[in-house]
Amino acid sequence: MARISPSLVTSAAAVLVPALALAQGAPPIGAKVRPPLVLKDFGSFHVNGQVASFYAAPPAAPGTQIINQMYVQYLIPVAVRKNVTPIVLVHGSGHTGKTYETTPDGREGWATYFVRQGIPVYIVDQPGRARSSFDPSLHQQARAEANASLLRNLGGFNRERAWTVFRVGPTAFVPHAGTQFPIEAMDQYFAQLVPNTDGYLADPATRVNALAALLDKIGPAVVSVHSMSGPQGIGLAIARPNLVRAVVDVEPPSGCVISDADVASVFTRVPLLAVFGDYTQGDALWAPAAASCQSTAGRIQAAGGIARNLVLPDIGILGNSHMLMLDKNSDQIAEVIVGWLEENVWSRGK
């Protein structure tokens, strides 16, 4: 099936709107009451779209569609903090940009936390997933031709697997003692899990290409990736070292895999912060991932770059699951990240 004539798809997102105050919904019992969130601009657009053929099963007529696009939502504070760059927030497997919005128990998420610190925020849905849409051609062709071999494995997480893999507890619906995950709202969390329809991407590099297109549009930014998107943050720094001001790599299950050549040529200039929560010690997936990031941080430091592998229990922050941005102490973790960025990136003019 032919792919034809790439043409960048964007929408007008640079139009300035009057400052607006977003009224907050009723907060959960015991939640901190915050003043209205005042924004200079709020909106969304797509980047990286390409025109491609569209498989149309009869009687539908053939035609074209846009594929590989990435949905981007932005929140720009009225008072932008001095010397900061925007933060781009990228979700992981089975998730969408919802990861950074309101938490399952009704608290403000990382997106609005950063905005309240005077930091512009861009939240994405990865290409091929959620509001970015996906290319249905192979799916439709499989149905029309009764050829199941064309179908892709979309993966994803059921409630039981998410609970254990994301370290909410050792057994489904049994939490770790002292967990920070909002277990009272667990089904609000499970409701946000989605299939990985980006499994239909013809080229996995589309994910990095789309993030590169975003930075080409908005300029220099810190890129904060989570879980499966960890390698994308590293790949983006390699693709756009002049535009990535730092990579915040939150719990990448594959670790921080960076070649010695890229350490020397890219990560001596692009700071790296890896962050891991609790209950990783002895875990078959997460202990090696944290060890990988520790080793990589050491190699970057030895080469003269700035890097840290931050395991939260080491600084007295306990009980965190894989979903740090949803845990009850999510603001505390965001504060640590902002502090690191201020000290190692923004105050240095990076």
N, C-alpha and C positions, 0 to 999 in steps of 0.2 A: 504494500500500500504506500503510494508515493507521499512524500512530505515536500511541500513546495513553498517557495517565496517567503522567507521569514520577514516579518514586518513588525517592528516594535510597537506594542500597544500600551499606551498610557492614557490616562484621563486627566483633565485639568484639575490639579490639586493645589496649585500655588495661589489660588485666589484667596486674598485675605478677607476674613469675615469679622464683623464686630465681636468684641469680647462677649462671652456668654457664660452664665453660671449654670452648671448642671445640677439640678436638685437631686439629692441622694435619696434612695428609697429608705424604707424603715430599716434601721440597723438591727442586727440580732441583739438579744438580751445580753447586756454586759459589754457590748462593743463600744469602742471609743467614738464619741460624737465629734465629727469633724466639720469644719466650715464648708460652705459650698465650694466645689471644684471649679475654678475660674480659668477658662481657656481663651487663648487668642485665636486658635483655629482647631478645627476637628473635621475629619473627613476620611475619604478612602479613594484608592485608585488601583489600577493593575499595571504591572510591568512584565516585560519579557514575552508577551504574546506573539505567536506566529500563526500565519494562515496555513492551514493544512486541509487535505481532502477529508471528506466526511463520509463514512460508510453508511449508506442508507439502504436498509432492507426494503424490497418492494412491499407496498406500492409507493413508498416515499421516493422522492427524486434525489439524485446525487447532488452534492454541493460542497461547500467549504465551511470551515469552522476555525475558531481561535483555540490553540492549544498552548501548553507550557507557560501560561500566564500565572502570575502570583498576585494574590490579593494583599493589599497593604492598607492598614488603618493607622491614622496618625492623630496624636494629641499634642498640641503645642501650647505650653503654658504662657500666660501673659507676661510674666517676668522670668526670662531665661537666665539661669545662673551664669555668672561670669566664667568665661573660658571653657564651658562644657561643650561637648558634642552630643548629638542625639544618641539614644540607645535603640538598637534594633533588636526586638525580642522574637526568637525563633523557637517554636514548640518541637516536641519529639514525636515518636511513633504513637499512633493511635489517638493523637490529640490534635487540637487546632489552636488558633490564637486565643481561644477562650481560656487557655492555661493561665494567661496573665491578666485576665479580667477579674470580676468579682469572685471571691473564693467560695467554695461550696457552702460554708456556714455564714455567708453574707458579708464578709469583710472586704474592704478594698484590696485589690490585687497589686502586683508589682507595677503594672502600667501606671495606675494613678498614684502609687507611692512615688515613683520616679518623677512624675509630672509635678507633684507637690514639692519636690526638691528643686524645681526649676529646670528640669531636664526634658527636652522634647523626646517623644517616644513614637516608634513605628512598630506595629505588631503585624506579623505576617501569618497567612495560612500558606503552608508549603505548596508549591506547584502540584497539581493533580489531586488536591485534597480540599474538602470543605468549600469555602467561598471562592477558592481558586478554580474550582470545577476540575473535571478530568476528561480525558479523551475516551469516549465510549465506543469508538469504532471497532476495536477487537471484540469487545463484549457483544456488540450487535452482530458482527460477522459470525461469531461463534453460535449465536442463537439462530441466525438465518441459515447457516450451513450445518447445524447440528454437530459442531466440531468443538467438543469440550477442551481440546488441547490448546485452543487459542485463549482460554480463560487464564487469568493471573491469580496467584495466591495473594490475597489482600491482607493476610495476617490480622493483627489487632489483638485486643485483650478482652477476655470475659471478666466478670467481677472477681471470680476466684483467683485467676492468674494475676490480675492487676494487684490484688491485695498482697500476694506473697512476693512477686518480682519487684514491686515498688516498695517493699519493706515496711508496709503498714503493720504486718504481723507475720509470725512464722507459719501460721496455718490460717486458711481462709476464715475471715471474720473474727479471728482472735487477735487482738492488737498486742504489739509489744508493750510491756509495762513502761509508762512514761512517754508513750508516743505523742508527738505534736500534731499528728494528722487529725483533722476534725471528724472523728468517727461517727459523731451524732448526725452528720450530714453526708454519710458515705454514698447514698444513692444519688444525691445531687452531683457528686463527683463522677460516679459511674455513668450518669446520663450524658456526660460530655465526651465519652470515649467514642471514637468513630473508626470505620474500616480504613485501612491504608490504601485508598484508591489511587494513590500515586504509584502503586505497583504497576499501573498501566503506562507510566512514563517510558518512552522509547529509550531515553538516555538518562541514567541517574545523575549525570553531570548537570542536568537541567536545574537541579536544586541550587547548586553553587552559581550557575549562570544567572538565575533569577535574582539572587541576592546581590550579585555584582551589578546587574542592571539597576537595582534599587539604589545602591551607593553611587552609581554613575549619575543618577537623577538627583539625589538629595545631598551628596557630598560626604565628607568624612564622618564616621560614626563609630561608636563602640558596638560590637556585635555580641549579644548574649544568646548562646545556644543551650539547648537542654536535651539530654539523653541522646536519641538517635541523630539529632542534628549536630552533635558535637563535631564530627568530621567536616561538616559543611562550614563551620566557623573557621577551622584551620584551613580548609580549601579556599575560602574566601580571602583570608589574609594572604595566602600565596598568590591568588589571582589579582588582588587589589591591595598590595602592601602600602600604597600611597594614600589609600582611603580608609583602611581599617585602623582605627586608633588603638584598639585593644580587643582581645577576645576573652570573654567570660564564658568558660566552658563548665556548665553545671551538670555534674554526674554523667559524663559520657560512658556508656557501658563498654565501648571498645577502647577506652583509655585515650591518652593524648599521643597519637601516633604521628610523629614529625621526623622526617629524615634529617641527618646531620647537615646536609646541604641546605635544607630549608631553615633549620635552626640558624645557621650562619648568615644566610642571605635575607631572611625575612624576620625571624623572631628575635634577632638582636635589635630590631627596630619596632616590632609590634609586641607590646606586653601581653602576657598570658596569665589569667587567673583561672585555675580549676577549683571547683567547690564540690565537696562531698558531705553528705549528712551522716546520720548515725547508723548503727547496726551493720556496717560494712565488713567489720573484722571477721574473717573466717568464711565470708560468703563467697561461693564459687564464682559468681559473676562480678560482684562489686569490689571485692578485695583486690583482684588483679587489675581492675580498672584504676583504682586509686593508686596502686603501686606504679602503674604505667605513667600516670600523670606526675607522680613524685619524681620518677626518673627523668622524665622530659623536662620538668621544671629545673632540675639540677643541671641538665645539659645546657639549657638556655642561660642559666646564671653563669655557668663556667665559660660560656662564649661571650659573656658581657651584656646579656639581655636581662630584662625584668620578667620574672615569672614566680608564681607561687602555687603550690598545691595545698589548698586549705581544707582540712578535715575538721568540720565544725566542733566535734567533741574535744579536739585539741585546744580549742580556745574557750571551752566551757559551755558551748551551745549544744544541748543534748536533745535526743528524742526525735530527730528529723527523719522523715521518710525520703524516698526518691523525689517526691513532689514538694520540694522546698518552698516553692512559691505559693503553695496552697496550705502549708502547715500553719498552725496557730501562731507561731513566732516568725511568720514570713517577713514582717516589717523589720525585725531585728536582723535577719539575714540580709535583706536589701540594704540596710544601713551599713553593714560591714562591707558589702560590695561597693557602695558609693564611696565609702571612706578609702577603700583601696584604689579606686579609680581617681579620686581627688589627689591622693598622695603620689601615685605612680604614673598617672597619665595627664590629667587636666592641669595640675599645678606645674607640670614640666613643659606645657605647651604642646604636648603630643596630640 
